[in-house]
Amino acid sequence: MKAIQIKQFGGPEMMELVDLPVPQPKPNEAVVKIAAAGVNFIDVYNREGRYKVALPAVLGQEAAGVATAVGKDVTAVKPGDRVAYTGVLGAYAEYAAVPADRLVKIPEGVEERQAAAAMLQGMTAHYLSHDTFPLKKGETALVHAAAGGVGLLLVQMSHNIGARVIGTVSTEEKAKLAREAGADEVILYTQQDFEAETKRLTGGKGVDVVYDSVGKTTFDKGLNVLRPRGMMVLFGGSSGGVPPFDPLVLTQKGSLFLTRPSLNHYIITSEELQARAGAVFEMIRKGKLKLRIQHTYPLAQVGQAHRDLEGRKTTGKLLLLP
């Protein structure tokens, strides 16, 4: 089978198209013939070595396709089932062996490409808005990178809950997408200071929560726009990691809360994974969550996909099609 492998950490040029044997299922595993694999920032972090993986490694942590074989003791899925998963390395390939308890069946009314596009980013938007800081009607959220992959889904979910959504974006085109997704106010951070503008839009009261996937360049100002006892949800670092800081700062700025969550800790059990994925699929099926699959690439063009993602040229979702 064809797969994308790295033998050392570094730039996009480290990713090689290689031939590997089709995996065989171990007990409690299923082999999935991959129809589409998601391209995500975690793949970039794995490639760079920011998040260490054992080398050589096949990249990719999100995919959808059809189960072709199952190992001993597997009863949850059978060959022929349409399935999707996230959080298991090896998705940039034609086939992958996946622990059966990490697989979710794709329901009728949801396409395989939609499932591949929704697992990581859809469930991330879901846990952020429903669990990390469970948004309520009438509350105000600031969503950075509001036209990004998670951003567009998080804006939609927050809007559907009845929250007021302030989004930050870099271009007019992205502002239009954020508004279409349900953002009440959009700040072009390339033209306006988002701290001053957010304070103006909230009458100086601040927002209830900041959802920040950007990190280094937005973090400090993000703390300044929170109301007393508001929450900073730092769930990514596309501009780099946040430097160490004294927790006393949280006291000085209003007894703020800070969390650095990861999807893996919100789908720890199979039951929680099934429930969260099921909730996202149901939103898609009912038309309450619209996915923007912006671009698809063949496996051999994975380098371009990573460059597009890192260059902030993209909105919505990027998929590899083995």
Secondary structure, DSSP 4 states (H G I P E B T S, - for coil): -EEEEESS-SSGGGEEEEE-PPP-PPTTEEEEEEEEEEE-HHHHHHHHTSS--PSSEE---EEEEEEEEE-TT--S--TT-EEEEES-S--SBSEEEEEGGG-EEPPTT--HHHHHHHHHHHHHHHHIIIIIS---TT-EEEESSTTSHHHHHHHHHHHHHT-EEEEEESSHHHHHHHHHHT-SEEEETTTS-HHHHHHHHTTTS-EEEEEESS-TTTHHHHHHTEEEEEEEEE---TT-PPPP--THHHHHTTS-EEE---GGGGS-SHHHHHHHHHHHHHHHHTTSS---EEEEEEGGGHHHHHHHHHTT---SEEEEE-
